[in-house]
Amino acid sequence: MITLVEFADLVNEELSVIYHPNQNNRFSCCFAHGEIKMKLCLISEFGNGHTPEEAMNKYAKAISGKTIIFHAMSDYLRKEYHVPMFKDGV
């Protein structure tokens, strides 16, 4: 098992963690150009938390075991991966 950060390194894609001002200390996390394949459509997943680590852990749980597609609309940048089950912690 690997961590979300190790997966980001393996696929060489940006993992964004954003602080949302004036929203009760809310952070969100997602891959910058990644969408989850759900049958015939793509959905955007993200994790929310009161700390960056909490947001990252919630995102890792949301995408574990699913298929992620990066740059879905690009002919030459598109990449598709099966997301592994992540171990706890970032």
C-alpha positions as CSV (number, residue, x, y, z in Angstrom):
1,M,0.0,0.0,0.0
2,I,1.1,3.5,-0.7
3,T,0.1,7.0,0.4
4,L,-1.7,9.6,-1.7
5,V,1.5,11.7,-2.0
6,E,3.4,8.6,-3.2
7,F,0.7,8.0,-5.9
8,A,1.0,11.6,-7.0
9,D,4.7,11.1,-7.5
10,L,4.1,7.9,-9.4
11,V,1.7,9.4,-11.8
12,N,3.5,12.7,-12.0
13,E,0.4,14.9,-11.4
14,E,-0.3,17.9,-9.2
15,L,-2.2,17.3,-6.0
16,S,-3.8,20.5,-5.0
17,V,-4.6,21.4,-1.3
18,I,-6.5,24.7,-1.0
19,Y,-7.4,26.8,2.0
20,H,-10.8,28.5,1.6
21,P,-10.8,31.8,3.5
22,N,-13.7,32.7,5.7
23,Q,-15.1,29.1,5.6
24,N,-14.5,27.9,9.1
25,N,-10.9,26.7,8.5
26,R,-11.9,24.6,5.4
27,F,-9.3,22.9,3.3
28,S,-10.0,20.9,0.1
29,C,-7.8,18.4,-1.8
30,C,-8.0,17.0,-5.3
31,F,-5.8,16.2,-8.3
32,A,-5.6,19.3,-10.5
33,H,-6.5,17.6,-13.7
34,G,-8.0,14.3,-12.5
35,E,-11.5,13.0,-12.8
36,I,-13.0,9.7,-11.6
37,K,-14.5,7.3,-14.2
38,M,-18.0,6.3,-13.2
39,K,-19.5,4.0,-15.8
40,L,-19.9,6.2,-18.9
41,C,-19.2,9.6,-17.2
42,L,-16.5,11.4,-15.4
43,I,-17.0,13.0,-12.0
44,S,-14.8,15.4,-9.9
45,E,-14.0,14.1,-6.5
46,F,-12.5,16.1,-3.6
47,G,-11.9,15.8,0.1
48,N,-12.7,18.5,2.7
49,G,-11.3,18.9,6.1
50,H,-10.3,21.3,8.9
51,T,-6.6,20.6,8.2
52,P,-4.7,19.8,5.0
53,E,-4.0,16.3,6.2
54,E,-7.7,15.7,6.9
55,A,-8.7,16.9,3.5
56,M,-6.0,14.7,1.9
57,N,-7.1,11.6,3.8
58,K,-10.7,12.1,2.9
59,Y,-9.8,12.5,-0.8
60,A,-7.7,9.4,-0.6
61,K,-10.7,7.4,0.7
62,A,-13.0,8.9,-2.0
63,I,-10.8,7.8,-4.9
64,S,-9.4,4.5,-3.6
65,G,-10.0,1.5,-5.8
66,K,-11.5,3.7,-8.6
67,T,-10.2,4.6,-12.1
68,I,-8.8,8.1,-12.4
69,I,-8.3,9.9,-15.8
70,F,-6.0,12.8,-16.1
71,H,-6.4,15.4,-18.9
72,A,-9.4,13.5,-20.2
73,M,-10.0,15.8,-23.2
74,S,-6.5,15.8,-24.5
75,D,-5.3,13.4,-27.2
76,Y,-1.7,13.5,-26.2
77,L,-1.8,14.1,-22.4
78,R,-4.6,11.7,-21.4
79,K,-3.6,9.1,-18.8
80,E,-5.7,6.5,-17.1
81,Y,-4.9,4.7,-13.9
82,H,-6.5,2.3,-11.4
83,V,-6.2,4.0,-8.0
84,P,-4.8,1.7,-5.3
85,M,-6.2,1.4,-1.8
86,F,-4.2,3.9,0.2
87,K,-2.7,3.3,3.6
88,D,-3.7,5.8,6.4
89,G,-1.9,9.1,6.6
90,V,-0.6,11.4,3.9
